[in-house]
Amino acid sequence: MLNVPKVLKIKDIIKETPTIKTFFFDWDMDDEIPYPGQFIMLWNFNDEKPMSISSIDLDNKEIGVTIKKVGPFTEEVFNLKVGDYLGLRGPYGNPFTIPKDKKILVIGGGVGMAPVTCFTDYAVKDNDVDVVCAAVNKDELLFEDRLKKSGANVYNATDDGSSGYKGFATNRALDLIKESHYDFAVVCGPEVMMKPTYDILEDNNIPGEYSLERYMKCAIGICGQCCVDNTGWRICKEGPVFSNDDLKLITEFGNYRRAPTGERI
């Protein structure tokens, strides 16, 4: 595992939506193979932030990191061009489980589509996969075409109804669950979306895995910034992927999170 940032040249940049870009880098798979659900720490030579790995190309030894512009750090990264450099360290965290011969429901919202799309790339090889791809509007839908090309069945949901189902990912997922039997689910998005999705999956006895996000600094389990109540689990080490049973023990899930100061939000 790479615990010191490795300075890498940006190989390619794809503008996915008006607010989201994917950055591609050559990656030595002999050094450390990343898996869907893991993350890297991205260093812009001033600060570091955790970012989901959205693409893993083992044949071409390349990874993609998908970033949403939400603040000064990401805005600075957005201004970079192909040939510029960034520091990457990792990969970190526990990945998603890749089942076999299962009917799988994947539910993603916004930039949360990044890790679940990477999961889908792997899962479609041995499973039947339905994907709820959700965003505020059609312009912000992430990886719709890529998911369709992978062989997954894609069901869009937009807040304004500009593409697919008008409403939230949770409502679209519930409709699909009423129509079909699912053996397993994978979820990532805003926690305000994941909590009701978790409740729906629990009510329908569907085991699932969820990718959580918290404020991280070290990514190696030392600083304690990403610990959750009441377990004390570190999102960077014990997570970021947790099961239904795990989430039953995390009392803050869907209720609050902590600021860098430790204050509840």
Residue, then its C-alpha position, 0 to 999 in steps of 0.5 A: m500500500l502506498n502511504v506516501p503520495k505518488v506524483l502522477k501525470i494526468k493522462d486524460i480528463i473527461k467532463e462527465t457533467p457540468t460539475i463532475k470530471t473524471f481524471f485518469f492516471d497510469w497505475d502500476m497494478d503490480d504495486e497495488i491493485p485497487y478494488p471497487g469501493q476503495f478510495i485514494m487520497l488526492w494531493n494537490f500539493n497543498d491539501e489532501k482529500p479522499m476520492s472514490i476510484s470510479s474506474i479500474d482498467l487492469d489491462n491498460k494499468e489505469i485508474g480513474v478518479t471522479i470528482k465533483k466541484v464543491g469547494p476550493f480544493t476541487e475547484e483548483v483540481f478542476n482547473l488542471k489539464v492533461g499533462d499536469y500532475l497530482g499526488l495519489r496515495g492508496p488505495y485504502g479501505n474495504p471494497f465491495t463484495i462481488p457476488k456471483d450468480k445473483k440478482i443485484l440492485v445498485i442504487g447511486g445518487g449524484v457523484g455516489m455513482a462513481p464507486v457503484t459504477c466501478f462495482t457494476d463493471y465487475a459485477v455484470k460479468d457474473n450477475d444480473v444487475d439493475v442500476v438506479c442512476a439518480a441525480v437532480n436533473k438529466d445533465e447531472l446523471l453520471f455514467e448512464d451510457r457507460l452503465k448501459k454499455s456494461g450490460a446493466n439494466v439502467y433506470n434513471a431517476t431525476d428530481d425534476g423528471s427530466s430523465g426517467y422517473k420523476g422523484f428520488a432514487t429511493n422511490r424508484a428502487l422501491d418500485l423495482i423491488k416490488e417488481s423483482h426479487y433481489d439477492f443483494a444491493v449496493v448503495c452510495g450517495p448522500e446519506v439522506m438518500m442512503k438511510p431510507t434506502y437502507d430502511i427499504l432494503e431491511d424491510n424487504n430482507i435484502p442484504g446490502e453494502y453501503s459506501l459511507e463518507r466522513y471527514m478524513k485526514c490520514a486514511i490509515g486509521i491513526c488520526g481518528q477524524c472519521c470515527v463513527d458513534n457508537t462503534g468507534w469504527r474508522i471509515c478509512k479502515e473498517g469502511p468505507v463499505f459497510s453491511n446492513d448489520d454493520l449500519k445497525l450499530i452506527t448510531e449516527f448513520g442517517n442522523y448526523r455526522r461530525a465536523p473537523t472540530g468534532e461538532r455534530i452536524 
